[in-house]
Amino acid sequence: MKANLLLHLESFTWADLSVDKSYLLDDLAIAIDSINKHGDKIFNEVGVYTTELPWGNLYQLITLDSETKLRLCPWLTKQHQITIGKIFSRSITAKSSRSLSDLNSEFPGGNNAWLGLSPVDLPTYVSNQLSWKNLHRNYIYVTYAAIAKDTAYFHQFYVPKLMTPAGTIKTRLKKKQEHPIFDRLDTPTTVENDTTLHGEQVQIHFTDKGKSALNMNGEWKHGKFDIPNEAKKRLTEWGFKLPS
């Protein structure tokens, strides 16, 4: 699933160019490389060509000569100008979207987000490589059932995450309301920042002859057998990656 990214123009309207933004641009450059390789689309907000700041027009950031650059923006390297150019040279959307709300209306049901420098506390904001990956991961979680069969996309961004509460699964297993091949669900101890003790994963245990167990990432904890198709479907719904 390709993403549609709208430039967050406000994050580039720097009144004072002497404030070093290099680390933010470096992070964004890495994300843009992945964005381009994946085929995501970047769109400019309309004002990118006309926004005036105390020192001049915003679009001039990519054309500053060496003397002016050293005087106005000593931290701005040629590579930074190239990164900005990779964004500012993109087209406006067909309907001239100016906000994420507009973008969602223009691409209903799409994987849509802001693209910019300033860290924003939104799940749909891309400013570095991690936030770009999270954008696609969040889309997978929201549309899990619909895209689970799209293996190339799914496997690129998927990280183990239960889509059904563990308590609900355990209760259904205890009441024998699931496929008889399922024995029990084990959940690891969370220590901090959503990390788990000893890196353990959620595991599903089976009633096959070898008493096999499968980690959420699709790797066998122990044993191995051919899981029935009905059980595979349920595992996918729960958030498990199926073994290859």
N, C-alpha and C positions, 0 to 999 in steps of 0.2 A: 504494500500500500504506500503510494507516494504521498508526501506531505506537502501542504501549501503553506508557505511561510511569508508573513507580511512584515515588512520592515517597521520596527518600532522607532519611528523617526525621532521621537523625544530623546532617546538614548544617545543620539549623535549630535544634538544641537548644543554643542559646547560653547558657552560664551567666553570662557577663558581657556585658550588652547595651551597655556603653559602647564596645566594640570596633566600629569602623565597618565595616559590611558593605554599605554603599550601592552601591559599584561592582559587587559581585557581584549584588545584586538588580537593578541597572540592566541588566546583561548578561542576566540571566535573564528580565527583563520583555520584552526584544526577542524572545527565543526563544519565550516563551509566546504572543506575538502571532502568530508564524508557526505555532506548534503549533495554535492555535485556528483559524486560517484554513485550514490543511491538513486539519483534522478529526482530528488525532491525539487519543488519549484519555489523560487524566491520572487516575491513581488514587491515593488516599491510603493510606498505611500505617495500620494500625489505631490505633496509639498517638498519632496526631496530635491526638486530642481529649482525651487523658488524661495526656499527658506533663507531669510537674511538674518545674519548675526552681527554683533558689533564689529567684527573684523572682516566681514564680507559674506559672500554666498556660500552656503553649506557645500554645494557641489564642488567648490574650489579646492576642497581638501585633497582631491585626487590629482590636482594640477599645479599645486604649489611648487614654484621653482626653489632651488637649493637655498638661495639667499633669504627668500621670504619664509621658507620652512624653518630655517635656523632662528629667524627673528621671532616668528609667531609661535612655532610649535617645535622646539628643539628635540623632543623625544620621538617625533614622527619619522619613521624610516621609510625607505622606498617600498619595502615589503608591506608596511602598514598601508601605504597609499594603494598598493595593488589589491590588498584585502578589501579596503573600502570601495575600490572600483568594481570589484566582483559583485558587490551588493548594489551600489548605486546605478550600475549599468543595466539592471534588470527592468523589465517592463512593468507598467501599471496593470492591475487586473482589468478584465473586460468591463466590469461594472464599477471600476474605480473605488474599490473597497478602502476605507479609511480607518477601520477598526476591526478587532477580532470578531465582533458581532456581525459586521458587514461581510467579513470573509466566510463566516459560518453560513450566512444566508446565500452567498454566491456559490459555495461548495458544500451544500447540505450533506451531512453525514460523513464529511471528509476528515482527514487527519490534519487539522488546521492549527496554526500557532503564530505567535509573535516571533520575530527574530531581532535581536538587539544586543547591546552591550551591558546595560545596567541590570544586575541581578534583580529579578522580580519574583515575588512569591506566588507564582502561578504554575500549574502543571503543564501549561501550554506556552512556555516561553523558552526559546533556545538562545543560549549565549555561549555555550561551550560543548565539548564532545559528550559529556555525561548528560546534559540536559537534552541534547539531540537524541541520544539513545533512549532516555526516559520518555520522550515524546512518543516514540514508536512503541515502547513497552506499554505505556498507558493506553495507547490505542488498541493494542492486543488484548489487554485486560477488559476494556470496555466492550469490545466486539469479539470476544473470545470465541464463541460458538461459530460465528460467521467466517472467521479467517483461519481457524485451526487447521483446515485442510490445505491452506496455502503454505506448504512446508518451507519453501525457501525464505519467505518473509518471516514466518513464525519462528523458525530455528535461528534466524539471524538476531532477533531481538528478545526472544523469550528468556526469562529467568524464572525459576520455580516460585510459584505463588498460589496458594489455595484459593480457588474461586468459590468454594462452598465452605462455610465455617466448619472447622474441625469437629466441634461438638455435634453438629448436625449429622456429619458423616458417621461419627462413632455411635450415635444413637441409632441410626438406621441399620448399621452393622449389627449392633447388639440385639435389635428387634428382628433380625433376619429379613430385612426389607430390601436387601441388595442381592446381587448375584452370589450364589453360594461359593464361588471361587475366592471371594474376599473373606479374610479372617479378621484383621484388625488394622487400625490406623494408629501409627506412632508419631507423636509430634515432639520435636526437640525442645530443649530448654533455651529460652531467649535470655541473653545476658545483658546487652546494651546495644543501642543503635540498630536494632533488628538483626544483630548477629547472633549466631547460635553456639551453644557450648560444643567445643571440639569440631565446629563446622558441620554438625549433623544436619540432615535434611528431614523433611516429612517423609515417612515411609509407609507404604501399604504392604501388608503381609497377606499371603495367599494360603489356601488350603490344599494346594497341589501336593503331590507325593513328596517333593523335596522341601516343602514349606518355604518357598521362595519369598523374597522381599524386594520391592522396587523403590528406589529413591525418586523424588519428584522430578529430577533432571533426566529421567529415563535410563539411568544406570542401575544395574542390578546390585542390590546390597549383598545378597547371597542367593545362590540358586539361579535357575533360569528355566522358563517353559513357554509354550505358546499360549498367550492369554486369549480367552474366548472373545470374539468380536463384540458381543454385548458388553462385556466388562471393559474392553478397550474404549468403547464409546463413553462409558461412565467415567473412566479415569480421565479422559480428555475434558469432560465437563467439570470435573473436580479441579483441574489445573495441572494434572500430571503430563509430562512429556512421555510419549510412548517409546519403548526401547526400539532401537534400529535392528 
